[in-house]
Amino acid sequence: MRNIFCKQAVAAAALSAAVFLAGCTGYGASPEAAGDRAGRLMERTMSLLEKEKPAYRTETEVLADGVAVPRLKAEAAGTSGSGPDTAPAPGDIVKLLREGGYTVKLTEEQGAAGVTVLTAEGQPEAWTAWNKREWKSRISAMEAGAAGIIEQRTARLSGTEAVRLRSELTDSLNLARSKMEGILGTLQAGGTVTVRLKGGAVRPDTVTVENKLQYTADGRERSETIRTVYQFGQAASGSP
């Protein structure tokens, strides 16, 4: 029982957020449209995601210190207005880029009928602040869920047995909270957003968000990448 909340904490923190959600403009502002093809295409894509809120499917995977964590790989479906628990909605990523600032560059272009790839990189301070807000939200959710579990586990017990079990579960919760708060205090983050446009289309084929975290846990420097691929169009509906 002692490991219940630790496992919940690791899974929640690893997926916080997350994320879905990558040249050549300064941080702190959106790129100028005039004469900047990459900037114009990126702005057009973000506006479409905000206004049309197209349906999408996501696939999220977590890399811990460069190694994939299979049990933290998830797939889900949604719209740009409300993302599944495993990944932020595309609209949230757009908001983060707009408010925090970003740089963008054209990383691949293969003619009008080919593929155009844009890579935007978010401002680290804004990305770190966003991740910390998500992390705090996960801690609060963990505590709320844990309170219910404690009540459920002890409801049918009485006397010293109930007191003992409540104490054990509370100790596990406090340990998980302490670890997560320790990570939160050292957390630094950055993010890239890669947009793939196919055949001159306005709507993106895929958007890949890499949420890159660095923090200290158990006295060790750790790194984590949460990679979320958003698939739009036929891929979103499962069509070939």
C-alpha positions in Angstrom: 0.0 0.0 0.0 2.9 2.3 0.7 3.7 2.6 -3.0 0.2 3.5 -4.1 0.6 7.3 -4.0 4.2 7.2 -5.2 3.1 5.4 -8.4 0.2 7.9 -8.9 2.6 10.8 -8.4 5.1 9.6 -11.0 2.4 8.8 -13.6 0.6 12.1 -13.0 3.9 14.2 -13.1 5.2 12.4 -16.2 1.9 13.0 -18.1 1.3 16.4 -16.8 0.9 17.7 -18.9 1.1 17.2 -20.0 1.8 17.8 -23.9 1.2 17.7 -26.7 2.4 20.8 -27.7 9.7 24.7 -32.9 13.5 31.1 -38.2 13.9 33.6 -36.8 12.3 36.2 -34.6 13.1 37.3 -31.0 11.5 35.9 -27.9 8.7 37.7 -26.3 6.6 38.5 -29.3 4.9 36.7 -32.3 6.9 36.8 -35.5 6.4 39.7 -38.0 4.3 38.5 -40.9 5.8 40.8 -43.6 8.5 39.0 -45.6 8.6 36.1 -43.2 7.2 33.0 -44.8 7.8 30.8 -41.7 6.1 33.3 -39.5 3.1 33.7 -41.8 2.5 30.0 -42.1 2.9 29.5 -38.3 0.4 32.3 -37.6 -2.0 30.9 -40.1 -1.9 27.5 -38.6 -2.3 28.7 -35.1 -5.3 30.9 -36.1 -6.9 27.9 -37.7 -6.5 25.7 -34.6 -8.0 28.5 -32.4 -11.0 29.3 -34.6 -11.9 26.0 -36.2 -11.0 23.7 -33.3 -10.6 20.7 -35.7 -10.9 17.1 -34.4 -7.7 15.3 -33.7 -6.1 12.1 -32.3 -3.0 12.1 -30.1 -0.3 9.7 -29.3 1.8 10.6 -26.3 5.0 9.0 -25.1 7.4 9.8 -22.2 11.2 9.5 -22.4 12.9 9.4 -19.0 16.6 10.2 -19.2 16.4 9.3 -22.9 14.7 5.9 -22.4 11.1 5.4 -23.4 8.6 4.5 -20.7 6.1 2.0 -22.3 3.5 2.2 -19.6 3.3 5.9 -19.9 2.3 5.8 -23.6 -1.2 6.8 -24.3 -3.6 7.5 -27.2 -6.7 9.7 -27.0 -9.0 11.8 -29.2 -10.5 15.3 -28.7 -10.9 18.7 -30.3 -8.7 21.8 -30.1 -11.1 23.2 -27.5 -10.8 20.5 -24.8 -7.8 18.1 -24.7 -7.8 14.7 -23.0 -6.1 14.2 -19.7 -2.9 12.8 -21.3 -2.2 15.9 -23.4 -3.0 19.6 -23.5 -5.4 20.7 -26.2 -3.8 22.2 -29.3 -5.5 25.5 -28.4 -3.6 25.6 -25.1 -0.3 25.2 -26.9 -1.2 28.0 -29.3 -2.0 30.2 -26.3 1.3 29.3 -24.7 3.2 30.2 -27.8 1.4 33.5 -28.3 1.6 34.7 -24.8 5.1 33.5 -24.0 6.7 34.2 -27.4 8.6 31.9 -29.8 11.0 31.6 -32.7 10.0 29.8 -35.8 11.9 28.5 -38.9 11.1 26.6 -42.0 12.9 23.3 -41.6 11.7 21.5 -44.8 9.9 22.4 -48.0 9.4 20.1 -51.0 7.4 22.1 -53.5 3.7 23.1 -53.6 2.6 19.4 -53.7 5.1 18.3 -51.2 5.6 18.7 -47.5 6.3 21.9 -45.5 7.6 21.6 -41.9 7.7 24.5 -39.5 9.6 24.2 -36.2 8.8 26.7 -33.4 10.6 27.0 -30.1 8.9 28.4 -27.1 10.4 30.8 -24.6 11.9 28.8 -21.8 10.7 31.0 -18.9 7.1 30.9 -20.2 7.3 27.1 -20.8 8.7 26.6 -17.3 5.9 28.7 -15.7 3.3 26.7 -17.6 4.7 23.4 -16.6 4.8 24.5 -12.9 1.2 25.4 -13.1 0.3 22.1 -14.5 2.4 20.3 -11.9 0.7 22.1 -9.1 -2.6 21.1 -10.5 -1.6 17.5 -10.6 -0.5 17.7 -7.0 -3.9 19.1 -6.0 -5.6 16.3 -8.0 -3.5 13.6 -6.4 -4.3 14.9 -2.9 -8.0 15.1 -3.6 -8.0 11.5 -5.0 -5.9 10.3 -2.1 -8.3 11.6 0.4 -11.1 9.6 -1.1 -8.9 6.4 -1.2 -8.0 6.8 2.5 -11.6 7.2 3.5 -12.6 4.2 1.4 -9.9 1.9 2.8 -10.5 2.8 6.4 -14.3 3.0 6.3 -14.9 -0.7 7.2 -12.2 -0.8 9.9 -12.5 0.3 13.4 -10.3 1.1 16.4 -6.5 0.8 16.2 -6.6 -1.0 12.8 -8.3 2.0 11.2 -5.9 4.4 12.9 -2.9 2.4 11.8 -3.9 2.1 8.1 -4.9 5.8 8.0 -1.5 6.7 9.3 0.3 4.4 6.8 -1.6 5.8 3.8 -1.2 9.4 5.0 2.6 8.8 5.3 2.6 7.5 1.7 0.7 10.6 0.5 3.1 13.0 2.4 6.1 11.2 0.9 4.7 11.5 -2.7 3.8 15.1 -2.1 7.2 15.9 -0.8 8.9 14.3 -3.8 6.7 16.2 -6.2 7.2 19.5 -4.5 11.0 18.9 -4.5 10.9 18.3 -8.2 8.7 21.4 -8.7 11.3 23.6 -6.9 14.1 22.6 -9.4 12.0 22.3 -12.5 13.2 23.9 -15.7 11.4 23.4 -19.1 11.5 24.1 -22.8 9.4 23.1 -25.7 9.3 22.8 -29.4 6.3 22.6 -31.7 6.7 21.0 -35.2 3.9 21.6 -37.7 3.7 19.4 -40.8 1.7 20.8 -43.8 1.1 18.5 -46.7 0.4 19.4 -50.3 0.0 23.1 -49.7 -2.9 22.5 -47.2 -3.9 25.1 -44.7 -4.8 22.7 -42.0 -1.8 20.8 -40.6 -1.4 17.1 -41.2 0.3 16.7 -37.8 1.6 18.8 -35.0 4.2 17.4 -32.7 4.9 19.0 -29.3 8.0 18.1 -27.3 7.8 19.2 -23.7 11.4 18.9 -22.3 11.9 18.9 -18.5 15.0 19.0 -16.3 14.8 18.6 -12.6 16.4 17.1 -9.5 14.9 14.0 -7.9 16.5 11.9 -5.1 19.6 14.0 -5.4 20.1 13.2 -9.1 19.8 15.5 -12.1 17.0 14.0 -14.3 15.6 14.8 -17.8 12.2 13.9 -19.2 10.7 14.5 -22.6 6.9 14.3 -23.1 6.3 13.9 -26.9 2.7 14.3 -28.2 1.8 13.9 -31.8 -1.5 15.5 -32.8 -3.0 14.0 -36.0 -5.7 15.9 -37.9 -7.8 15.2 -41.0 -8.1 11.5 -42.1 -5.6 10.4 -39.5 -7.8 11.8 -36.7 -10.8 9.8 -37.8 -8.8 6.6 -38.3 -9.2 6.6 -42.1 -6.3 5.3 -44.2 
